[in-house]
């Protein structure tokens, strides 16, 4: 469709996942988290699922460093797994293995054979962490009265001075990649897959939500 292909890749990724993004934001667990109604055990269950996912994302990213397109986006300043591991320790959680975690990690592993699809996973998590993640970090600090960044390393990017220009730069690097139309379409499809895999994590957490809700916001 000409209307789609005339968009830049970053515009395609954003508009192609807008409905999925709305669904993610309104999943009961994520909505409760953003409203400050999830307790420490709930937040640990969230981070515990994200840790194996990020370990896989970052392991595959390191291996795909031979791919010129991945090299354009991959940035050590974004790496989150050690921050998540530190936070998990703070919240008293452990890495969690679950069907949704395995499905997500397995899909990321498969992108070793398809670097363009890897980029979709990279975009979905890291641009999310630099966007809604920043909101969640502030909510946690307020609700749990955290000082000195205890427990919220996930949302701090010490090597990134300002988030907004960084995100703009990331989108420009995406748009400068020499991808065919087919590859661009594959990237958009894979962003939808990535959102669905995140939704799988949130569905598991939503099923456990009654045990994680606090009464005060
Ligand atoms: C309560 C949950 C969430 C909130 C409040 C939220 C909020 C936001 C906001 C306000 C933006 C726009 C930032 C900007 O334009 O600079 C954004 C962008 C984004 N979010 Fe979320 N988000 C949430 C959940 C998620 C989840 C679960 C994911 C994926 C796993 C995600 C992925 C993204 C991505 C990839 C972008 C960048 C879109 C683009 O500019 O291309 N978000 N989010």
Boltz pocket constraint, residues with backbone or C-beta under 6 A from the ligand:
constraints:
  - pocket:
      binder: B
      contacts: [[A, 10], [A, 13], [A, 14], [A, 21], [A, 24], [A, 25], [A, 30], [A, 31], [A, 34], [A, 123], [A, 124], [A, 125], [A, 127], [A, 128], [A, 129], [A, 131], [A, 132], [A, 133], [A, 135], [A, 167], [A, 194], [A, 195], [A, 198]]
      max_distance: 6.0
